[in-house]
Amino acid sequence: MKNKFTSKIPWREKIERITEFKVTYVPLRMQKRFGKGKMLIPRPSDMESLIKKIRKGKLITKNDLRNRLSADFNADVTCPITAGIFLRIIAEAAEEESENGKKVITPYWRVINNDGSLNVNFPGGEKHQAEYLKKEGHKIGKSAKGNRLTVKEFEKKLASL
């Protein structure tokens, strides 16, 4: 599978290693984008718990995922950098568990980019994510520029958490 990282430490262990969340102030370099306020540095397990709530056939955007986390922890914003890193770790853990015979894994493929495009950084890239989504009944097409795979009419399939 292309785009798959290897790790000496099992990916599940990486999720469970970070046991504390942190609410801090938005760093100066990020205030232009997010404004002043409180920023959540989540735990991977918090993100994974929300992803597991997304039912088959439904989707969530990265922004919606971060917004829900912010609300749950009384913060104004969730750090997009750590959230992106943790999302990748969750995806890698799910694929590792699948390879080891686990039948039910975290449905990370239900997390899409804010414009409906698929995540090139997931294990196997956007094509692997598309395979999972097609099995759940989603229609996949090309972006307007034709360079990315997207979920057609994704707005109609967004979950509300």
N, C-alpha and C positions, 0 to 999 in steps of 0.2 A: 504494500500500500504506500503510495506516494504521500509526502508531507507528514510522515509519521516520525516523531522524535523517539529516541530511545533514552532510557534513564536507568541508572544503576539502582536507584531507589524506586520501588513500585509507585505508580502514579497515585494510587489510593492513599498511600502513606503521606504523600505530599499534601493531599487534601486535608487529612486529619492532623497534620503537623501544626498548622496554624490554628490555635485555639482561642485567640483573642481578637476582637474587632477593635477598631480605634476610630474615634471621632475627633477630628482636628479642624483647624481653620484652613480654608482654601489657600494654597500657597500663592504668593504674589504673581508668579509667572502664569498661573491659571485663572486669575481673577478676571481678566478681560473676557475669557470664554464663559466662566461660570458665575462671576460676581463674587462679592464677599459673602462669607457665611461659613457654615460647618460642612466639612467633607468627611464622608464615611470611607474608611479603609476596611472592607468587609472580610469575612472569613470565607474561604472557598466553600465550606459546608453550608453557609447561609445561601449562597448562590445556587448550589446544587439542590437544596431543599425547595427553592422556588421553581427551578427547572422541572423538578419531579412533579410539580402540581399542574404542569401544562398537559392537558389531555390530548390524546391521539386526535389528529386532524386540526389542532389549534397551533398557533405560533406566538412567539413573543419577540419583540425587537430588543436589541441591546439597550437602547435608551429606556424602554419600558421596564426592563429587568433592573437597570440601575436606579430608575425612579422609584420603583417599588422598594428596593433595598433602602434607599434614602428615607423614604416615608417610615419604614419599619423601625429605623434607628434614630429618628428625629434629626436627620441631617438634611442639608439643602441639596446636596449632590453626593454621588458615589464616585470615587476615583475611577476614571475610565481606563487608566493604565493598569492598575492592579486587577480591575474587573476583567479586562481582556486577557491578562495572564492567567487568572484563575479559571476563566472559561476554557481556555486551551487545556489546562491541567485536568479539568473535569471531563473534557472530551477524550483526552488520552487515557484517563482512568477507565472510562466506559469501554473504549475499544480494547484495552488490555484485559478487562474483565470478560468481555465477549470472547476474546481469543482463548481465555482460560476456561471457557465453557459456561459462564454465567448467562442465563437466558434473559433475565430482565436487567437492563442497564439504564443509566440515566439518559433520558432522551435529549441530549445536547443539540441534536440536529434541528430541534424545534426553535432554536434561537437563531434569528436571522438579522442581517444588517438593517439599519433603519430605513433604507430605501427598498427593502424586500429582496436584496441580493443575498447570495449565499456566501458563506465564510471560506475564503481560500486557505485560511490558516488552520482549519479543522483537519484531523487525520484523514488523509485521502483527498483533501481539498474539496472544492465545491461539487465535484462530480459524485463523490461518496455521500455527501450530505443530500444531494439531489436524489440518489437512489433511495435513501431512507424516507425522504419526503414523498416521493412518488408512491411508495408502498402504503403511505397513509392517505393517499388520495389527492395530494396536491399536484397542480399543473405547473410544470417548470418551463420557462421560456428564456429568451435572451433579453438583456437590457437594451435600452434604446440605442446605445452605441454598439451593441452586439458583442461586447467584450466580457460580459459577466452573465452568469446564470441567476435568474430571479424566480421568485414564486409569483405566479400570475394572480392578480387580485388578492394579494396578501392581506390587505386592509380588512377584508371581510372575514378573515380567519384568525384575527388577533384575539388572544385570550385576555380576559380581564381578571386580574388577581386581586 
